[in-house]
């Protein structure tokens, strides 16, 4: 997926990460950013969501998980995470950052101003 910075106003910065069709239904693609990896998902009905690609449990790659409804199940330990809120579902606790996105002319744009900030270890 290509990355192209788009200025929409002084307070918004949107990054064009590629065509919506590049993300399969019930699948994901990873976007690498300076803030870390973001997983972009599509549900069975075509809705798109972007969240941090690290499971809150043990850091597993959510982009490799199974998409069902508006959730993804981590491939490592089966934690279910809401694609809408980033919150763990069921008895699990924890959350991942969500990143606002929009679709324009069939292209996915991420709100770069809302990318999660990573702290140095």
N, C-alpha and C positions, 0 to 999 in steps of 0.2 A: 504494500500500500504506500502510495506517495504521501509526502508531507509538504503542505504548502500553507504558509501563514497568510491569513486573511484578516484585514482590519475592517471591522464592521462599525465601530465607533471608538471613541477615546477610552471607554471603559470595558469594551469587549474585544477579545482576540480569539478568533476561531481558526482551527487548523483543519484543513481538508486532508483527510487520511485515505481517501479513495472511494471507489464506487460501493454502494450498498450491496450490489450483487456479488462482490468479492467475499462477503460473509455468508456462508451457507445457512439455510434455514436450520434451526436447532443446532447451530454450530457457533464457532468463534474464530476470531483472528486476533493476533497480538500486535499492539502498537508500542514500539519502544520510544520512550521519552526521557528527557533528562531527569524527570521525577520518578522514573521506574516504568515497568511494563503495565500497560492498560489492556484489558481484555474487552473486545467489542463483540457482543453477542447478538444473534437474531433468534427470535422465538419462532415457533411453528407458524404463527400468523403474520410473521414479517416484522414485528416490532424490534427496534434496535435499542441496546443498552450498553453503557460502558462503565466498567468497575475496575478497581485495582486487581491485578492478576494474582495476588497472593492470598490464599485462604487464611482467615484469622486464626485457625487452629494450629497448623504447623507450617504455614507458608507454601502449601501445595499450589500448583499451577491451575487455577480455576478455568483457564482457557481450554484445558484438556478434559474438563468435566462433562457431564451429561446435562444438556439443557432440557428442562421439562416445565411446561407452563411458563411462568415468569421467574424461574429459579434455576440454579445450576448446582449440581452435586459435585463436590471436590473428588477428584480421582484417587486421592490418597487415603482418606479416612471417612468418606461419605458425608461430610458436613454439607448441609443444604443452605445456600445463600440466596437471598432475594436479589434479583437483578434490578428491581425498582428502588430498594432502600439500602442494599448492601448488608442488611442485618441477617445474622444466622437465624435459621428457622427451627421450630420444635424446641427440644430441651437444650440445644446448643446455645452458647453465648458468643458474642463477638460481632464484629462488623468490618467491612471493607469500605473504602471510599468509593463513592459514585462520581462519575464525571458527566456533566450535562452534554448532550449531543443534539444535533438537529440534522435533518435530511433536507438537502436543497438540490433540486435537479438530479436526483438519484445519487448524490454524493453525501458521504458522512462527514460532518464537521464536529470536532470536539472543542469544547470551551477550554482553551489553554489556560485561562485565568483561574480555572477551578481544578487543575491537575493537583493530585495530592503532593504535598511537600514531604520529602524524605529527609530525615536528619542523619548526620554522619554518625557512624558507630564509635 
